[in-house]
Amino acid sequence: MPAPGYRIGAVWRWAWWRRGQPARDAGPAHRHHHSVSLAPRSLLLPLLAALALAGGGARAAETEPPARAEAVPGPAPPAASPPLPSPVEEEDDPSLYQGWATPQEPAPAPPPRREPITLLFAFGAYYTSAGLYLPLTSTPTPDAGEQGEAQIYWSLLRGALVPRFLVLEASVNPMPILGLGLHQWTWGYQRAQLSPDFNLVRALTAGFDEPFALSLFIGNVADFAPRGRSDVRGRGYLGLVASGGIGHIKENVLVDDRWLETELKLKGDRVGEEQKLSWSFRVGVKLHDNPDITDTAYLGLRRSRVDYQDGPLWLANSGIEYRFDVSLRGRPLRHFLLIDKKWPLGKGRAALVFGAGLLWEAGAAYRGSLAERHGTGLQLLLRPNIVF
């Protein structure tokens, strides 16, 4: 149906055309009269007709249902994605992380290295040595963890049949060698004879039977940490020692002798920021080429500690050494006892040492020309020293 505006426009055009047409049945005068009087009427009728048509069209437009707009197809909605599977926790295969650090665990510690070949030195007024440490196995030194001393000894004894290291050592005894030189200085040595039974040079140098020695030490070694002391590390040794040398010292005189000594030795060290502790136990046999010197079997022990901080009054910075010799037939020949006290030097690892003791010696220790007196002899010992 045409729109109302279109119909109104058509009526207006028809009315405007009808206004300009003359009346067919009237003369000029009468035509002029009608042109004046009928003109408004000629315009009014078409206007009313147009309004009526517009109102009817509007009512028809109100009653007529609106045309439905055709649906324009839009973009298709995205297809629904399939639901994601829920994550499943799977256990990691430990073999995938061998040699690598996992998020849950720290990086593994590198394996311990094999013990290197080491040249060892020890300096002292009475004993100075140089030793070559040779590992016999490709595995590193075993770590026994936190254990007591008795357990360390037992573990070393169980592994004694499989030696792990070898030490070649050369040692000298400086103070006893000095005593040999001072004995040659007759004037000075005589002035050192303070009483018939006491000579100062002899007191300072007695207790060592040989001027030097060559030794071979083969045995087992283990590291350990004392219980409850993670800041302290220790090392224990157990092995056989074979030593030999030329010369024997008796009362600051060098006697011609070739000797050989074998012993089973157990020793250890425990070192920390506050203390250094060392000990040794040994049992052995010493044989002499000189027939005037008695062959002996012996038992010895030594324990020493240096406290870099305050410790127990009677034990701090102290040491003890004892040795008991008997003939191969079981006759007592010699007792050696020495007790010392130490004074650490500042914050370093050196300490001054002063020891005092007694040497008891039976007359049967020597024979022939060396047996100057029968019975027993007692010698006072004085040991000033410095340790590192």
C-alpha positions in Angstrom: 0.0 0.0 0.0 1.4 3.5 -0.9 2.5 5.6 2.0 0.3 8.5 3.2 2.9 11.1 2.3 2.8 9.9 -1.3 -1.0 10.3 -1.5 -1.0 13.7 0.0 1.6 14.9 -2.5 -0.6 13.5 -5.4 -3.8 15.4 -4.1 -1.8 18.6 -3.8 -0.5 18.4 -7.3 -4.1 17.7 -8.6 -5.6 20.6 -6.7 -2.9 23.0 -8.0 -3.7 21.9 -11.5 -7.4 22.2 -11.0 -7.0 25.8 -9.8 -5.7 26.9 -13.1 -8.5 25.4 -15.3 -11.4 27.9 -16.3 -15.1 27.0 -15.8 -16.6 25.6 -19.0 -20.2 27.0 -18.6 -19.4 30.6 -17.7 -18.5 33.7 -19.7 -15.6 36.0 -19.2 -17.3 38.1 -16.5 -18.8 35.2 -14.8 -15.4 33.4 -15.2 -13.6 36.2 -13.5 -16.2 36.3 -10.7 -15.8 32.6 -10.2 -12.0 32.9 -10.2 -12.2 35.2 -7.3 -15.0 33.7 -5.3 -14.5 30.0 -6.0 -10.7 29.9 -5.7 -10.7 29.4 -1.9 -13.3 26.8 -2.3 -11.4 25.0 -5.0 -8.4 24.9 -2.7 -10.3 23.9 0.4 -11.9 20.8 -1.0 -8.7 19.2 -2.2 -7.1 20.1 1.2 -9.9 18.4 3.2 -9.7 15.4 0.9 -6.0 15.1 1.4 -6.4 15.3 5.2 -9.0 12.6 5.1 -6.9 10.4 3.0 -3.9 11.0 5.3 -6.0 10.2 8.4 -7.3 7.0 6.8 -3.9 6.0 5.8 -2.5 6.6 9.3 -5.3 4.5 10.8 -4.6 1.8 8.2 -0.9 1.9 9.1 -1.8 1.6 12.8 -4.1 -1.4 12.3 -1.8 -3.1 9.8 0.9 -5.3 11.5 4.4 -4.2 10.8 6.4 -6.2 8.4 8.8 -8.6 9.9 12.4 -7.8 9.3 14.1 -10.7 7.7 16.8 -12.2 10.0 20.3 -11.6 8.6 22.5 -14.6 9.4 25.4 -13.5 11.7 28.7 -15.2 12.3 28.3 -18.7 13.7 29.2 -19.0 17.4 32.5 -20.8 18.1 32.3 -24.5 18.6 32.5 -25.5 22.2 36.0 -26.9 22.9 36.2 -30.3 24.5 36.8 -30.1 28.3 40.5 -30.3 29.3 41.5 -33.4 31.2 42.2 -32.9 34.8 45.9 -33.0 35.6 47.1 -36.2 37.1 50.1 -36.1 39.4 52.7 -38.6 38.4 55.7 -39.6 40.4 59.0 -38.6 38.9 61.3 -41.3 37.8 64.5 -40.9 40.0 66.6 -42.2 37.1 65.8 -39.1 35.0 67.5 -36.9 37.6 70.7 -38.7 38.1 73.5 -36.2 38.3 71.0 -33.2 38.2 69.4 -31.1 40.9 65.6 -31.6 41.3 63.3 -28.8 42.5 62.8 -30.6 45.8 66.3 -31.6 46.6 69.6 -29.7 46.7 72.3 -30.5 44.2 74.2 -33.6 45.2 77.7 -33.1 46.8 80.6 -34.0 44.6 82.2 -37.3 45.4 85.3 -37.2 47.7 88.6 -37.0 45.9 91.3 -39.6 46.1 94.0 -38.9 48.7 97.0 -37.2 46.9 100.6 -38.1 47.4 101.7 -35.7 50.2 105.0 -34.7 51.7 104.6 -34.4 55.5 106.9 -32.4 57.8 107.1 -32.3 61.6 109.4 -29.9 63.5 110.5 -30.1 67.1 113.5 -29.7 69.3 113.6 -33.4 70.1 112.0 -34.9 67.0 112.0 -33.6 63.4 110.9 -35.6 60.4 110.0 -35.6 56.8 107.6 -38.3 55.4 106.2 -39.1 52.0 102.6 -40.2 52.2 101.6 -42.7 49.4 98.0 -43.9 49.1 97.8 -47.6 48.1 94.1 -47.6 46.9 92.2 -45.5 44.4 89.3 -44.9 46.8 89.3 -41.8 49.1 89.9 -42.0 52.8 86.7 -43.5 54.5 84.7 -41.3 56.8 83.5 -43.1 59.9 81.1 -40.3 60.9 80.4 -39.4 64.5 82.0 -42.1 66.7 83.8 -42.4 70.0 87.5 -43.2 70.2 87.0 -46.9 71.2 84.7 -47.4 68.1 87.3 -45.8 65.9 90.0 -48.1 67.2 87.8 -51.2 66.6 86.9 -50.1 63.0 90.6 -49.6 62.3 91.5 -53.0 63.7 88.9 -54.7 61.5 90.4 -53.1 58.4 94.0 -53.6 59.3 94.4 -56.5 56.9 93.7 -54.2 53.9 96.3 -51.3 54.2 95.4 -48.1 52.5 98.5 -46.0 52.7 102.3 -46.1 53.1 104.7 -43.6 54.7 108.4 -43.4 54.1 110.0 -41.3 56.8 113.4 -40.0 57.7 113.8 -38.5 61.2 116.5 -36.9 63.4 116.6 -36.0 67.1 118.2 -32.6 67.3 118.6 -32.3 71.1 120.2 -35.7 71.6 122.6 -34.9 68.7 123.4 -31.6 70.5 124.2 -33.6 73.7 126.8 -35.6 71.7 128.5 -32.4 70.6 128.4 -30.9 74.1 130.0 -34.1 75.5 132.9 -33.4 73.3 133.3 -30.0 74.8 134.9 -31.1 78.0 135.0 -27.8 79.8 131.3 -27.0 79.2 130.1 -30.6 79.9 132.0 -30.6 83.3 130.3 -27.3 84.3 127.0 -28.9 83.6 127.6 -31.6 86.2 125.7 -29.9 89.1 125.9 -32.9 91.4 127.4 -36.4 91.4 124.1 -37.8 90.1 122.8 -34.9 88.1 124.2 -33.5 84.8 122.1 -30.7 83.2 123.1 -31.7 79.6 122.1 -35.3 80.3 118.8 -34.2 81.9 117.9 -32.2 78.8 118.9 -34.9 76.2 118.2 -38.3 77.8 115.4 -40.6 76.6 116.4 -41.0 73.0 118.6 -44.0 72.1 119.4 -43.1 68.5 120.5 -40.0 66.7 118.4 -40.6 63.5 116.2 -43.3 61.9 114.6 -44.4 58.7 111.1 -45.8 58.9 108.4 -47.5 56.8 104.8 -47.2 58.0 102.1 -49.2 56.3 98.5 -49.3 57.5 95.0 -48.1 57.5 93.5 -44.6 58.0 90.0 -43.3 58.6 88.4 -39.9 59.2 85.8 -39.3 61.9 83.9 -36.6 63.8 83.5 -36.8 67.6 79.9 -37.1 68.8 78.2 -33.8 69.2 81.1 -31.8 67.7 80.5 -31.0 64.0 83.3 -28.3 64.2 86.0 -30.9 65.0 87.6 -33.3 62.6 89.8 -36.3 63.4 91.9 -38.9 61.7 93.0 -42.3 63.0 95.9 -44.5 61.9 96.7 -48.1 62.5 99.7 -49.9 61.0 103.0 -51.6 61.2 106.2 -49.6 61.5 109.7 -50.9 60.6 112.6 -48.7 61.6 116.3 -49.0 61.4 119.5 -47.0 62.0 123.1 -46.9 62.9 124.3 -45.8 66.3 123.1 -46.0 69.9 123.3 -43.1 72.5 124.2 -43.9 76.1 124.9 -41.0 78.5 125.7 -38.6 75.6 128.2 -41.0 74.0 127.6 -42.6 70.6 128.0 -46.4 70.6 128.6 -48.4 67.5 125.4 -50.4 66.8 123.1 -51.4 64.0 119.5 -51.8 65.2 116.1 -52.8 63.8 112.8 -52.1 65.4 109.3 -53.3 64.5 106.1 -52.2 66.2 102.3 -52.1 65.9 101.1 -48.5 66.2 97.8 -46.9 66.7 97.6 -43.1 66.6 95.2 -40.3 66.0 94.6 -36.6 65.8 91.6 -34.5 66.6 91.8 -30.8 65.5 89.3 -28.0 66.0 89.1 -24.3 66.5 89.4 -24.6 70.3 91.6 -27.6 70.8 94.1 -30.0 69.2 94.3 -33.5 70.7 96.7 -36.3 69.7 97.5 -39.7 71.0 99.4 -42.9 70.2 99.6 -46.5 71.5 102.4 -48.9 70.4 103.9 -52.2 71.2 107.1 -53.6 69.6 110.5 -55.2 69.7 113.9 -53.7 69.2 116.9 -55.8 68.2 120.6 -54.7 68.4 123.7 -55.8 66.5 126.0 -54.9 69.4 126.0 -57.8 71.9 126.6 -55.4 74.9 123.1 -53.9 74.3 120.1 -56.0 75.5 117.3 -56.7 73.0 114.0 -55.4 74.3 110.2 -55.6 74.0 108.2 -52.5 74.9 104.9 -50.9 75.4 104.3 -47.2 75.1 101.6 -44.6 75.1 101.4 -40.9 74.6 98.6 -38.4 74.9 98.8 -34.6 74.3 96.4 -31.7 74.1 96.6 -28.0 73.3 93.7 -25.8 74.3 93.5 -22.5 72.4 90.7 -21.4 74.7 90.1 -22.0 78.4 89.7 -25.6 79.4 89.8 -27.8 82.6 92.5 -26.6 84.9 94.4 -30.0 85.3 93.8 -31.3 81.8 94.1 -28.2 79.6 97.4 -27.8 77.7 98.9 -30.9 79.2 100.5 -34.2 78.0 101.8 -37.5 79.3 104.1 -40.1 77.8 105.1 -43.5 79.2 107.2 -46.4 78.0 108.0 -49.7 79.7 110.8 -51.9 78.3 111.5 -55.6 79.2 114.1 -58.1 78.0 113.0 -60.8 75.7 113.1 -63.1 78.7 110.6 -60.8 80.6 113.0 -58.9 82.9 112.1 -55.3 83.5 114.8 -53.0 82.1 113.5 -49.4 81.8 110.6 -47.1 82.8 110.2 -43.8 81.1 107.6 -41.2 82.4 107.2 -37.6 81.2 104.5 -35.0 82.0 104.4 -31.7 80.3 102.5 -28.4 80.3 101.9 -26.1 77.3 101.3 -22.4 76.8 99.7 -21.4 73.5 101.3 -18.4 71.7 98.6 -15.9 70.8 96.1 -16.9 68.2 98.5 -19.1 66.3 98.9 -22.9 66.4 102.3 -22.8 68.2 102.8 -23.5 71.9 105.7 -23.5 74.3 106.1 -26.8 76.2 108.0 -27.7 79.3 108.1 -31.3 80.5 109.6 -33.0 83.5 109.9 -36.7 84.3 112.0 -39.7 85.4 114.0 -42.4 83.6 114.6 -45.6 85.6 117.1 -48.0 84.1 118.2 -51.4 85.3 121.8 -52.5 85.2 120.8 -55.5 83.0 120.1 -53.2 80.1 123.8 -53.3 79.2 126.5 -55.9 79.3 130.3 -56.0 79.0 132.1 -52.7 78.8 128.8 -50.8 78.7 127.7 -52.1 82.1 129.6 -49.6 84.2 127.5 -50.1 87.3 125.3 -52.7 88.6 121.8 -52.3 90.1 119.5 -49.5 89.0 119.9 -45.9 87.9 117.5 -42.9 88.1 117.8 -39.9 85.8 115.8 -36.7 86.0 114.4 -35.5 82.7 113.8 -31.9 81.6 112.2 -31.2 78.2 111.7 -27.6 77.0 110.2 -27.6 73.6 107.9 -25.9 71.1 105.1 -27.6 69.1 103.0 -26.5 66.1 
